[in-house]
């Protein structure tokens, strides 16, 4: 049973976009590894930008600076 965990920042991904991510990740496992889509689990975690950092800065701060 494949398990895929997608983490994105919580910035308003729509239900349609999330559905596309789930479908796309599932199809990728079918196409590349021949996995059964009925047993493929995809979880999307949305993380607040204050809780996600790159290069020693939170995404919130980077966005304020235009990075």
MOVENFEN-V831367 format. One record per residue. N is the residue number from 0. RES is the residue in three letters. SS is DSSP state (H for helix, E for strand, - for the rest). Layout:
BEGIN
n = (N & N)
res = (RES & RES)
ss = (SS & SS)
END
This chain:
BEGIN
n = (0 & 1 & 2 & 3 & 4 & 5 & 6 & 7 & 8 & 9 & 10 & 11 & 12 & 13 & 14 & 15 & 16 & 17 & 18 & 19 & 20 & 21 & 22 & 23 & 24 & 25 & 26 & 27 & 28 & 29 & 30 & 31 & 32 & 33 & 34 & 35 & 36 & 37 & 38 & 39 & 40 & 41 & 42 & 43 & 44 & 45 & 46 & 47 & 48 & 49 & 50 & 51 & 52 & 53 & 54 & 55 & 56 & 57 & 58 & 59 & 60 & 61 & 62 & 63 & 64 & 65 & 66)
res = (UNK & UNK & UNK & UNK & UNK & UNK & UNK & UNK & UNK & UNK & UNK & UNK & UNK & UNK & UNK & UNK & UNK & UNK & UNK & UNK & UNK & UNK & UNK & UNK & UNK & UNK & UNK & UNK & UNK & UNK & UNK & UNK & UNK & UNK & UNK & UNK & UNK & UNK & UNK & UNK & UNK & UNK & UNK & UNK & UNK & UNK & UNK & UNK & UNK & UNK & UNK & UNK & UNK & UNK & UNK & UNK & UNK & UNK & UNK & UNK & UNK & UNK & UNK & UNK & UNK & UNK & UNK)
ss = (- & - & E & E & E & E & E & E & E & - & - & - & - & - & H & H & H & H & H & H & H & H & H & H & H & H & H & H & H & H & H & H & H & - & - & - & H & H & H & - & E & E & E & E & E & E & E & - & H & H & H & - & E & E & - & - & E & E & H & H & H & H & H & H & - & - & -)
END
